[in-house]
Amino acid sequence: MIGGGGDLAAVRIELRSDNAAGVAPEILAAVAAADAGGAMAYGADPWTARLHERVAAVFDHDDVAVFPVVSGTAANAIGLSALTPPWGAVLCHETAHVVVNESGATSLFSSAVMRPLPGDDHGRLVPGSLVDAFATTRWGDNHQSQPAVVSMTQPTDRGTVYPLDQLGAVADVARQRGLLVHLDGARLANAIVVLGCAPADVTWRSGVDVLSLGATKNGALSTDAIVCFGAVRAEELSYRLKRAGHVASKMRFQSAQLDAYLTDGLWLRLATVANEAMATLADGLAGLDIHPLHPPTVNMGFFRVAPPVIDAWADAGVDFYRMAKDEVRLVTSFRTTPDVVAEALRRMSATA
């Protein structure tokens, strides 16, 4: 069963981040099962071989490579480093995690500069964002960094989702100028559930070259992954990962997690629980006249709340991130059961 139990009235309600949610039991079981006997190091093991087969099947792509890493930041930064030269620029939305929350990791691994762009009202790039950026670029001028890659976040850092046509349209504009496309999929499973599409549709069929898979936020223990569509960048990534210290000696335990995550749709089931919890929570808050700043289509929502009410929620044992004096971010996870949501709303109702 997905979720926790116990006396909810006696514990704090976790709505800060899905990173704080713990590990799915299926993934813990896979790690334990991998701890049997010896296995070759650095990915030359049966678990990693099986993971490559699993990723190829899940994403319906014959020429795909997967590289386990320890974090989403590593997946983003090292993945992007294989797509841009040192004099290149990464174009992304101005709220993107890669430019706001990763302490310059992409520039560390690639020396490329980050070029944040405006987008639509829901935190998404639009084709016009790239057209305008290209118009102000001095192409071929070695005094200016040259755009090399576009990075989109699916879902966005505002909890919204790119429709497939918008994702593909941005990628098409990028390709017309010879740019590659990266997708930060930290909560990719949550977006796939909302879109009701195949993993291939939201990645390589939409023009994505390299993907940060996203697993830790959705039940994994200690791993994320870079997924590379096409062999052009795969060999380069193998060297970049080693140079960055991200080729784990006991990779079988990372690969076992990711294999379990993608087996029999576990990642989508976990994401469904988290998404449904946020939908129920948002509906309950609407009944208190508290509304989201953006439609929380996945498991993350931003809400405008009176400062005294925010303080009262915290005093009532509800944990969240306070983004501003009158704004909070609430995030649900696979462990946010209906009982947890009900208890959260009970406490929030008593203090609103």
Secondary structure, DSSP 8 states (H G I E B T S, - for coil): --S--S-GGGS-EE-S-GGGS---HHHHHHHHHH-SS---STT-SHHHHHHHHHHHHHTT-SSEEEEEES-HHHHHHHHHHTTS-TTEEEEEETT-HHHHSSTTHHHHHH--EEEEE---TTS---HHHHHHHHHT--TT-TTS-EEEEEEEESS-TTS----HHHHHHHHHHHHHTT-EEEEE-TTHHHHHHHHT--TTTTTGGGT-SEEE---GGGT-SS-EEEEEESTTTHHHHHHHHHHTT-S-TTHHHHHHHHHHHHGGGHHHHHHHHHHHHHHHHHHHHHTTT--BSS---SSEEEEE--HHHHHHHHHTTEE-EEEETTEEEEE--TT--HHHHHHHHHHHHHH-
